[in-house]
């Protein structure tokens, strides 16, 4: 007899871990499907920062177990007329507010179905206007994990009708001799993650990375390439250029923040 694999539900929010929001969401999920495995991707998205959430989701998807149900709740429009959508790709199913958070998937994933979530049967019977993460997203995700077919959740829509946002990108005006981007977020260590894609750079060449008010930094391989407390730039694990301070906090030491412009220039 072959045992079925317990479903995986992935949570990403801007709720933080101080309050009981995440515990309540997990409680709802496990009340419906007790054998679910829950991955906390992050609950540290900057409040209401949909662009940051979209960026981090897009970078994380390749590392999630196949057939995961991914719940992404960064929802400045909670309680308004914005839709709750489900996007089924060839790899995963995504639940999110229709506010552009799923832009990376809408741009590049193989989409099989797209739905608006309207069937109240799969939501909590009493729903607040400010906590759809608990009252709509969590029970819907749990019912999907329990085997409810996607088509029972609501109405099919064209993916082209879903909201999209302008994603941070790398731009060049000199045929790739230099690229400009911006800081997307600051991680737990104070490292500054940018939108500059490392794959755009010829790694056989020397590159200098500069940001407003900071001395240009040569592109290094890893933290140990510089002395303790010294700044450096390198290709981070997400595939974009990052700025850090060895054993320090770059955001504090360099005075840089999310949204600041960053430029990488070829030296030779």
ChimeraX attribute file (.defattr): number of C-alpha atoms within 10 A of each C-alpha:
attribute: neighborCount
match mode: 1-to-1
recipient: residues
	/A:1	3
	/A:2	4
	/A:3	5
	/A:4	6
	/A:5	9
	/A:6	13
	/A:7	20
	/A:8	21
	/A:9	27
	/A:10	19
	/A:11	23
	/A:12	22
	/A:13	23
	/A:14	19
	/A:15	20
	/A:16	15
	/A:17	12
	/A:18	7
	/A:19	9
	/A:20	10
	/A:21	16
	/A:22	20
	/A:23	12
	/A:24	15
	/A:25	20
	/A:26	18
	/A:27	16
	/A:28	22
	/A:29	25
	/A:30	17
	/A:31	12
	/A:32	17
	/A:33	20
	/A:34	14
	/A:35	15
	/A:36	19
	/A:37	16
	/A:38	17
	/A:39	15
	/A:40	12
	/A:41	18
	/A:42	18
	/A:43	18
	/A:44	15
	/A:45	22
	/A:46	17
	/A:47	16
	/A:48	16
	/A:49	15
	/A:50	21
	/A:51	23
	/A:52	20
	/A:53	27
	/A:54	23
	/A:55	19
	/A:56	20
	/A:57	21
	/A:58	18
	/A:59	15
	/A:60	12
	/A:61	16
	/A:62	10
	/A:63	7
	/A:64	17
	/A:65	15
	/A:66	13
	/A:67	16
	/A:68	20
	/A:69	26
	/A:70	26
	/A:71	24
	/A:72	25
	/A:73	27
	/A:74	27
	/A:75	24
	/A:76	15
	/A:77	14
	/A:78	18
	/A:79	14
	/A:80	9
	/A:81	7
	/A:82	14
	/A:83	19
	/A:84	21
	/A:85	26
	/A:86	31
	/A:87	25
	/A:88	21
	/A:89	17
	/A:90	12
	/A:91	18
	/A:92	17
	/A:93	23
	/A:94	21
	/A:95	25
	/A:96	23
	/A:97	27
	/A:98	20
	/A:99	21
	/A:100	19
	/A:101	30
	/A:102	28
	/A:103	22
	/A:104	19
	/A:105	18
	/A:106	19
	/A:107	12
	/A:108	9
	/A:109	16
	/A:110	12
	/A:111	17
	/A:112	12
	/A:113	17
	/A:114	25
	/A:115	23
	/A:116	21
	/A:117	25
	/A:118	16
	/A:119	12
	/A:120	13
	/A:121	12
	/A:122	22
	/A:123	22
	/A:124	17
	/A:125	9
	/A:126	7
	/A:127	14
	/A:128	13
	/A:129	9
	/A:130	14
	/A:131	16
	/A:132	21
	/A:133	26
	/A:134	24
	/A:135	21
	/A:136	23
	/A:137	29
	/A:138	27
	/A:139	26
	/A:140	29
	/A:141	27
	/A:142	26
	/A:143	19
	/A:144	20
	/A:145	23
	/A:146	16
	/A:147	10
	/A:148	14
	/A:149	10
	/A:150	20
	/A:151	14
	/A:152	15
	/A:153	22
	/A:154	18
	/A:155	15
	/A:156	16
	/A:157	15
	/A:158	10
	/A:159	16
	/A:160	10
	/A:161	9
	/A:162	21
	/A:163	16
	/A:164	16
	/A:165	14
	/A:166	8
	/A:167	15
	/A:168	18
	/A:169	14
	/A:170	20
	/A:171	15
	/A:172	13
	/A:173	9
	/A:174	8
	/A:175	8
	/A:176	15
	/A:177	15
	/A:178	20
	/A:179	22
	/A:180	21
	/A:181	22
	/A:182	22
	/A:183	22
	/A:184	24
	/A:185	26
	/A:186	21
	/A:187	14
	/A:188	9
	/A:189	13
	/A:190	20
	/A:191	22
	/A:192	26
	/A:193	24
	/A:194	31
	/A:195	25
	/A:196	26
	/A:197	18
	/A:198	19
	/A:199	11
	/A:200	12
	/A:201	18
	/A:202	12
	/A:203	10
	/A:204	7
	/A:205	10
	/A:206	14
	/A:207	22
	/A:208	17
	/A:209	25
	/A:210	19
	/A:211	20
	/A:212	13
	/A:213	9
	/A:214	12
	/A:215	12
	/A:216	18
	/A:217	17
	/A:218	19
	/A:219	22
	/A:220	17
	/A:221	13
	/A:222	14
	/A:223	18
	/A:224	11
	/A:225	13
	/A:226	14
	/A:227	12
	/A:228	12
	/A:229	15
	/A:230	15
	/A:231	23
	/A:232	25
	/A:233	25
	/A:234	21
	/A:235	20
	/A:236	18
	/A:237	10
	/A:238	16
	/A:239	16
	/A:240	18
	/A:241	26
	/A:242	28
	/A:243	29
	/A:244	25
	/A:245	24
	/A:246	19
	/A:247	15
	/A:248	16
	/A:249	21
	/A:250	25
	/A:251	20
	/A:252	12
	/A:253	14
	/A:254	17
	/A:255	11
	/A:256	21
	/A:257	18
	/A:258	15
	/A:259	14
	/A:260	15
	/A:261	17
	/A:262	22
	/A:263	21
	/A:264	27
	/A:265	19
	/A:266	16
	/A:267	11
	/A:268	8
